[in-house]
Every structure is written in C-alpha cells, then in structure tokens.
Amino acid sequence: MKLYTSYRAPNPRRVRWVMAEKGIEDVEVVEIDIMSGEHRTPDYRAKFGVPHVPALELDDGTRLTESIAIGRYLEALHPEPNLFGRDPKEQAIIEMWMRRCEIYLANPMMLTVRFSHPALAVLETPQPQVAEYNRAGAEKFMKTLDRRLADREFIADRFTIADIVAVVGLDFGRLIKYRPPAELENLARWVETCRARPAATAGV
C-alpha cells in the first residue's frame, strides 16, 4: 500500500497518528508538496479524483481518500489498539464525538489558519473576517469540550479517533501561534495528555 501525505497538512497527520498507535510500518509513504500544487496536478487528480491528501492506494489498485475512511480501513486490518469502538454503542458514541470535533473544532481551526496565515495564500486568498468567524466558532466548542473533560481523561472515556481529530485540529493552530483560552483548564490538561503519547510525534 501507498499513503500519499503531506507533513504540512492536518488531515494526513490523523492517518499517520492512527498508523503509529497501531504500529503499522508496512505502508509506503509518499510525500506530496501541496505548497507547490502537486496535489492539483492532472496526474494526481486522475489517480484520486480529488486534489486532497491523505490518499491511500491499495495493492489491488483501489484508491481511498478522506482521513476517517482511511483510518477505518486500517482499523479493520489492524484491530488493536481499538480507536473506533468495540461494540455498537461505543462505536456510536465515538462517532458522535468524532463528528462533533471535526465539524465544530477541527474544520473551523483549519479554516482559521488557512484564511489568515500569509504563507498559505498560495492555497487560499487571505480573508481575516472568515478566519475570525471560524476561530470564534471553534472556541465556542472548546468550552463544550472543557465541560466534557471535567470528569474524564479523554473525550469518549478512553483514547480514540475523536481525540486524534480534535487535538490535530487544535495543533494546526500553532502555525499562527494560536493558544486556546487559558481558563479552559480541563482542555489544556487533555491536550498535554494527548501530545505526550508516543504516537503523537509520528504526525509532525
């Protein structure tokens, strides 16, 4: 298998983190330079259909995009440690929190960075108002997570894909030197716990 990734982008980091948690080392990693537009070339588009990373090319030629879809596929091949849920109820809870973290935290943080970082002007036209709107939305959900984490170590009671999605989204904000509000102490504790995991450094 081949994983097409970019160390400049947050979504590929999710997949690399999943691989590191599971000790997956038999996947060839192909670095794509998104700053030069390599993901937008006709060859890349013809192969994957969309100008996105990450993308996974299977040995039989099947091609997958979208970080969560790739993560689910890798979990099916390598069930342990489990990141997506062991039974229907836990799967639903993890999916619920993963989706919330993606929609209300990770995506807004990514847009905050993309629309405000000068170096990313090659990807997006800078729009400070759009960046500010998304930052405010992300911080609103950070308060929700802070309350959620008041009596638990991780978002879905144990470390799962929900934590990976959320902390990768927050970490992307470091490109613009963003820090969550200092009063969100539970959130801060959780972030440091996640960053301390050995697998966390695989994606950076």
PLY file of the C-alpha trace (Angstrom):
ply
format ascii 1.0
element vertex 204
property float x
property float y
property float z
element edge 203
property int vertex1
property int vertex2
end_header
0.00 0.00 0.00
0.99 3.61 -0.53
-0.07 6.54 1.63
0.08 9.91 -0.11
0.53 12.50 2.59
1.84 15.96 3.38
3.56 16.98 6.58
2.21 20.48 6.08
-1.46 19.44 6.35
-3.50 18.33 9.37
-5.73 15.65 7.86
-2.84 13.41 6.79
-1.49 13.70 10.33
-4.64 11.95 11.58
-3.80 8.90 9.46
-0.13 8.89 10.43
-1.16 9.07 14.09
-3.54 6.12 13.65
-0.76 4.16 11.97
1.65 4.98 14.78
-0.83 3.97 17.50
-1.27 0.62 15.75
2.39 0.13 14.89
1.69 -0.05 11.14
5.01 0.13 9.34
4.39 -1.74 6.07
2.82 1.18 4.20
4.96 3.15 1.76
4.67 6.88 2.49
4.72 9.27 -0.48
5.17 12.94 0.39
3.10 15.38 -1.68
4.17 19.04 -1.83
0.85 20.85 -1.52
2.52 24.27 -1.41
3.70 23.79 -4.99
0.31 22.39 -6.00
1.45 18.81 -6.54
-1.95 17.57 -5.32
-3.65 19.61 -8.06
-1.71 18.20 -10.99
-3.60 16.30 -13.71
-1.79 13.07 -12.79
-2.79 13.29 -9.12
-6.39 14.21 -9.96
-6.61 11.37 -12.46
-5.39 8.92 -9.82
-7.57 10.02 -6.90
-10.36 12.10 -8.41
-9.90 14.99 -5.98
-6.97 17.28 -5.08
-6.83 16.05 -1.49
-4.40 14.46 0.92
-4.29 11.97 2.50
-4.94 9.25 -0.06
-4.33 5.54 0.26
-3.59 3.31 -2.73
-4.18 -0.38 -2.03
-2.22 -3.22 -3.55
-5.13 -4.11 -5.84
-5.29 -0.55 -7.20
-8.23 0.61 -5.08
-7.81 4.22 -4.01
-9.22 5.76 -0.85
-9.36 9.38 0.22
-10.70 11.06 3.40
-8.76 10.56 6.60
-11.54 8.88 8.59
-12.34 6.41 5.80
-8.66 5.51 5.61
-8.49 5.20 9.39
-11.47 2.84 9.44
-9.88 0.69 6.75
-6.62 0.47 8.68
-8.50 -0.42 11.86
-10.24 -3.27 10.05
-6.83 -4.63 9.07
-5.24 -3.89 12.45
-7.99 -4.05 15.11
-5.75 -3.27 18.08
-5.45 -0.92 19.76
-9.06 -0.12 19.05
-9.76 3.51 18.12
-13.25 3.42 16.60
-15.28 1.40 19.13
-15.62 -2.21 20.26
-19.41 -2.62 20.17
-22.36 -0.81 18.55
-22.95 1.55 21.47
-19.32 2.54 21.86
-18.93 2.93 18.09
-21.90 5.31 18.06
-20.57 7.36 20.98
-17.12 7.67 19.43
-18.61 8.53 16.03
-20.83 11.19 17.64
-17.90 12.90 19.37
-15.58 12.47 16.40
-18.10 14.19 14.14
-18.64 17.00 16.65
-14.91 17.52 16.98
-14.47 17.55 13.22
-17.36 19.88 12.40
-17.15 22.30 15.32
-13.44 22.32 16.16
-11.04 20.82 13.62
-12.59 22.27 10.47
-13.01 25.78 11.91
-9.42 25.75 13.20
-8.15 24.65 9.79
-10.09 27.47 8.13
-8.82 29.95 10.71
-5.25 29.09 9.74
-5.82 28.80 6.01
-7.50 32.17 5.75
-5.03 34.05 7.95
-1.53 32.60 7.53
0.38 34.65 4.91
2.34 31.63 3.65
-0.90 29.82 2.82
-2.02 32.50 0.40
-0.98 30.11 -2.38
-3.86 27.87 -1.26
-6.47 30.40 -0.10
-6.95 34.12 -0.59
-6.49 35.67 2.89
-9.83 36.64 4.43
-9.38 37.89 8.02
-13.13 38.07 8.68
-13.60 34.44 7.67
-10.68 33.43 9.86
-12.07 35.32 12.86
-15.56 33.87 12.41
-14.18 30.33 12.40
-11.88 30.97 15.38
-14.84 32.18 17.43
-16.85 29.10 16.46
-14.02 26.77 17.41
-13.62 28.45 20.80
-17.32 28.04 21.49
-16.95 24.28 21.07
-13.74 24.28 23.13
-15.91 25.30 26.07
-18.13 22.29 25.42
-15.10 20.02 25.41
-13.76 21.63 28.57
-17.01 20.72 30.36
-16.94 17.23 28.87
-13.38 16.67 30.10
-14.08 17.83 33.67
-14.59 14.24 34.87
-12.83 12.12 32.24
-9.35 11.79 30.79
-10.39 11.55 27.16
-13.36 12.70 25.09
-15.01 9.29 24.75
-13.75 7.88 28.08
-10.66 6.28 26.53
-8.27 7.45 23.81
-9.97 7.19 20.40
-10.15 8.73 16.95
-12.24 11.54 18.49
-9.19 12.69 20.46
-6.94 12.45 17.41
-9.29 14.56 15.29
-9.66 17.19 17.99
-6.04 17.58 19.05
-4.75 17.58 15.46
-7.20 20.39 14.70
-6.01 22.37 17.69
-2.36 21.73 16.93
-2.76 23.12 13.41
-3.48 26.46 15.09
0.12 26.58 16.28
1.06 27.71 12.77
-0.45 31.07 13.69
0.74 30.83 17.31
-2.84 30.18 18.46
-3.46 29.05 22.04
-6.86 28.07 23.48
-8.29 30.36 26.17
-6.27 29.91 29.37
-9.36 29.40 31.54
-10.14 26.10 29.81
-8.01 24.10 32.21
-9.58 20.70 31.50
-8.99 21.19 27.79
-5.37 22.16 28.43
-4.75 19.08 30.56
-6.29 16.82 27.89
-4.21 18.41 25.10
-0.98 17.79 27.00
-2.00 14.19 27.77
-2.63 13.53 24.08
0.59 15.23 22.98
2.55 13.10 25.44
1.56 9.89 23.67
4.50 8.38 21.73
2.36 8.15 18.57
1.61 11.88 18.63
5.03 12.74 17.22
4.54 10.48 14.20
2.34 13.05 12.57
4.54 16.11 12.90
0 1
1 2
2 3
3 4
4 5
5 6
6 7
7 8
8 9
9 10
10 11
11 12
12 13
13 14
14 15
15 16
16 17
17 18
18 19
19 20
20 21
21 22
22 23
23 24
24 25
25 26
26 27
27 28
28 29
29 30
30 31
31 32
32 33
33 34
34 35
35 36
36 37
37 38
38 39
39 40
40 41
41 42
42 43
43 44
44 45
45 46
46 47
47 48
48 49
49 50
50 51
51 52
52 53
53 54
54 55
55 56
56 57
57 58
58 59
59 60
60 61
61 62
62 63
63 64
64 65
65 66
66 67
67 68
68 69
69 70
70 71
71 72
72 73
73 74
74 75
75 76
76 77
77 78
78 79
79 80
80 81
81 82
82 83
83 84
84 85
85 86
86 87
87 88
88 89
89 90
90 91
91 92
92 93
93 94
94 95
95 96
96 97
97 98
98 99
99 100
100 101
101 102
102 103
103 104
104 105
105 106
106 107
107 108
108 109
109 110
110 111
111 112
112 113
113 114
114 115
115 116
116 117
117 118
118 119
119 120
120 121
121 122
122 123
123 124
124 125
125 126
126 127
127 128
128 129
129 130
130 131
131 132
132 133
133 134
134 135
135 136
136 137
137 138
138 139
139 140
140 141
141 142
142 143
143 144
144 145
145 146
146 147
147 148
148 149
149 150
150 151
151 152
152 153
153 154
154 155
155 156
156 157
157 158
158 159
159 160
160 161
161 162
162 163
163 164
164 165
165 166
166 167
167 168
168 169
169 170
170 171
171 172
172 173
173 174
174 175
175 176
176 177
177 178
178 179
179 180
180 181
181 182
182 183
183 184
184 185
185 186
186 187
187 188
188 189
189 190
190 191
191 192
192 193
193 194
194 195
195 196
196 197
197 198
198 199
199 200
200 201
201 202
202 203
